[in-house]
C-alpha cells in the first residue's frame, strides 16, 4: 500500500471514530440535561394562600371518581385555580379555604387544597 493511500485511509478511520464519539457525547449530554430538568422540577417552595370557592364540578376520572370533586377557587391575589378535594370535606360555594401554592424551580406552579 502506498504511503498516500495509507494516510487517507487512517484519516477516514479517525473521522469515522470521531463521528461516533460525537454522537455518543451528544446522547450522554441529552440524558444529563433531562436529569437536570427533573431535578429542577423536584425543588419546590410552598406558599399558603387563601381563597374563596367559586364553583364545584364533578371529578372525571377512571377510578374512584365518586369520592372527589374539582373545586374552583379564586385566590386573594386574583387568579382562578382548580384543586381536587374529597366530597367528604363538605366544601360549598362561597367557603373560605386555604390552598398551598407550589412554585417549582422550572417555573411551573401547582395548587393543592390544605
C-alpha positions in Angstrom: 0.0 0.0 0.0 1.4 3.4 -0.9 2.0 5.9 1.8 -0.5 8.4 0.5 -3.3 5.8 0.3 -2.5 4.7 3.9 -2.7 8.2 5.2 -6.1 8.8 3.6 -7.4 5.5 5.0 -6.2 6.4 8.5 -7.8 9.9 8.2 -11.1 8.4 7.1 -11.0 5.9 10.0 -10.3 8.6 12.6 -13.1 10.8 11.1 -15.5 7.9 11.5 -14.4 7.3 15.1 -14.8 11.0 15.9 -18.3 11.0 14.5 -19.3 8.0 16.7 -17.7 9.6 19.7 -19.5 12.9 19.0 -22.9 11.1 18.7 -22.2 9.3 22.0 -21.3 12.5 23.8 -24.4 14.2 22.5 -26.6 11.4 23.8 -24.9 11.5 27.2 -25.4 15.3 27.3 -29.1 14.9 26.4 -29.6 12.4 29.2 -27.7 14.7 31.6 -29.9 17.6 30.7 -33.1 15.6 31.2 -31.9 14.6 34.7 -31.0 18.2 35.4 -34.5 19.3 34.4 -36.1 16.7 36.6 -34.0 17.9 39.5 -35.2 21.4 38.9 -38.8 20.3 38.8 -38.4 18.5 42.1 -37.2 21.5 44.1 -40.3 23.2 45.3 -41.1 26.2 47.5 -44.6 26.2 49.1 -46.7 29.2 50.0 -50.0 29.1 51.8 -52.7 31.4 50.2 -56.4 31.9 50.9 -59.2 31.9 48.5 -63.0 31.6 48.0 -64.7 28.7 46.4 -66.5 29.9 43.3 -67.6 26.7 41.7 -67.6 22.9 42.3 -67.5 20.5 39.4 -67.7 16.7 39.3 -64.4 14.8 39.1 -64.0 13.0 35.8 -61.7 10.1 36.5 -61.3 6.4 35.6 -61.1 5.3 39.2 -62.8 6.5 42.4 -64.5 9.5 40.7 -67.4 9.2 43.2 -65.0 10.2 46.0 -63.8 13.5 44.7 -64.7 16.8 43.1 -63.0 19.7 41.3 -63.1 22.8 43.3 -62.6 26.2 41.5 -61.0 28.7 43.9 -60.5 32.5 43.4 -57.3 33.3 45.3 -57.0 36.6 47.2 -54.3 37.6 44.7 -56.8 37.2 41.9 -56.3 34.1 39.7 -58.7 31.2 39.5 -57.2 27.8 40.3 -58.6 24.3 40.2 -57.9 21.9 43.1 -59.1 18.4 43.9 -61.0 17.7 47.1 -62.8 14.7 48.7 -66.6 15.1 48.8 -66.4 14.1 52.5 -64.9 17.6 53.3 -68.3 19.1 52.5 -67.0 22.2 50.7 -69.7 24.6 49.5 -69.6 27.6 47.1 -68.6 30.7 49.0 -66.5 28.9 51.6 -63.1 30.5 52.5 -60.4 27.8 52.2 -56.6 27.6 52.3 -54.7 26.5 49.3 -51.0 25.6 49.1 -49.2 27.1 46.1 -46.2 25.1 44.9 -43.6 27.0 42.9 -41.3 24.6 41.1 -37.8 25.8 40.0 -38.8 25.2 36.4 -41.4 27.9 36.7 -44.4 25.6 36.9 -47.0 26.5 39.6 -49.4 23.9 41.0 -52.0 24.2 43.8 -53.3 21.7 46.4 -56.0 22.0 49.0 -54.8 22.4 52.5 
